[in-house]
Amino acid sequence: MSDQVKSRVNLKQMRVEFDKFRESAKIGPNKGKITFRAIANIIEGVHLEGTVRGFRLEADEPEERGGTNQGPAPLSYFLIGAAF
């Protein structure tokens, strides 16, 4: 049995896609500048609703931090992003 763990992520394919994206950005209308935009609105207290690239996200803190636990805490989104 091998000591290496087989990854479910194809890193070679990810690199190919990243390189294609980077090259297309260089020749696009913005000449290599890439802009990401996120919009967040406070629903009530610390309950937030946001959009990124047309995707709707909802965040809230747990009750012990002043929220109503109606969604993942904002830090949870940061952590899952770092995991990807």
C-alpha positions as CSV (number, residue, x, y, z in Angstrom):
1,M,0.0,0.0,0.0
2,S,1.3,3.4,-1.0
3,D,2.0,6.1,1.7
4,Q,0.7,8.7,-0.7
5,V,-3.0,9.7,-0.5
6,K,-4.7,10.0,-3.8
7,S,-6.2,13.5,-4.2
8,R,-9.7,14.0,-5.5
9,V,-8.5,17.3,-7.0
10,N,-6.8,17.2,-10.3
11,L,-4.0,19.8,-9.7
12,K,-2.6,19.5,-13.2
13,Q,-6.0,20.3,-14.7
14,M,-6.5,23.2,-12.3
15,R,-3.1,24.6,-13.4
16,V,-4.1,24.3,-17.0
17,E,-7.3,26.2,-16.4
18,F,-5.6,28.8,-14.3
19,D,-3.0,29.4,-17.0
20,K,-5.8,29.7,-19.7
21,F,-7.6,32.2,-17.5
22,R,-4.4,34.3,-16.9
23,E,-3.6,34.4,-20.6
24,S,-7.1,35.4,-21.6
25,A,-7.1,38.2,-19.0
26,K,-3.9,39.6,-20.6
27,I,-5.6,40.1,-23.9
28,G,-9.1,41.0,-22.7
29,P,-10.5,44.6,-22.7
30,N,-9.0,45.3,-19.2
31,K,-5.5,44.3,-20.3
32,G,-4.7,42.0,-17.3
33,K,-6.7,43.8,-14.7
34,I,-9.2,41.5,-12.9
35,T,-11.9,42.9,-10.7
36,F,-14.0,40.9,-8.2
37,R,-17.0,42.5,-6.6
38,A,-19.1,41.4,-3.7
39,I,-22.1,43.3,-2.3
40,A,-23.4,42.7,1.2
41,N,-26.5,44.1,2.8
42,I,-27.4,44.0,6.5
43,I,-30.8,42.3,6.9
44,E,-31.0,42.7,10.7
45,G,-28.3,42.8,13.4
46,V,-25.5,40.7,12.1
47,H,-27.6,38.8,9.6
48,L,-26.2,39.6,6.1
49,E,-27.2,38.8,2.5
50,G,-24.6,39.2,-0.2
51,T,-24.1,38.5,-3.9
52,V,-20.9,37.5,-5.7
53,R,-21.0,36.8,-9.5
54,G,-24.8,36.5,-9.3
55,F,-24.7,33.9,-6.5
56,R,-26.7,34.8,-3.4
57,L,-25.0,34.1,0.0
58,E,-26.4,34.5,3.5
59,A,-24.4,34.8,6.7
60,D,-25.2,35.2,10.3
61,E,-23.5,34.8,13.6
62,P,-24.5,32.2,16.2
63,E,-26.7,33.3,19.0
64,E,-23.7,33.5,21.5
65,R,-22.2,36.1,19.2
66,G,-25.3,38.2,18.8
67,G,-26.8,36.6,15.8
68,T,-29.8,34.4,15.1
69,N,-27.8,31.5,13.4
70,Q,-29.7,31.8,10.1
71,G,-26.6,31.0,8.1
72,P,-22.9,30.3,8.3
73,A,-20.8,32.9,10.1
74,P,-18.8,35.2,7.7
75,L,-15.6,33.6,9.0
76,S,-16.9,30.2,7.9
77,Y,-17.0,31.4,4.3
78,F,-13.4,32.6,4.7
79,L,-12.3,29.3,6.0
80,I,-14.0,27.2,3.3
81,G,-12.4,29.6,0.7
82,A,-9.0,29.0,2.2
83,A,-9.6,25.2,2.1
84,F,-10.3,25.3,-1.6
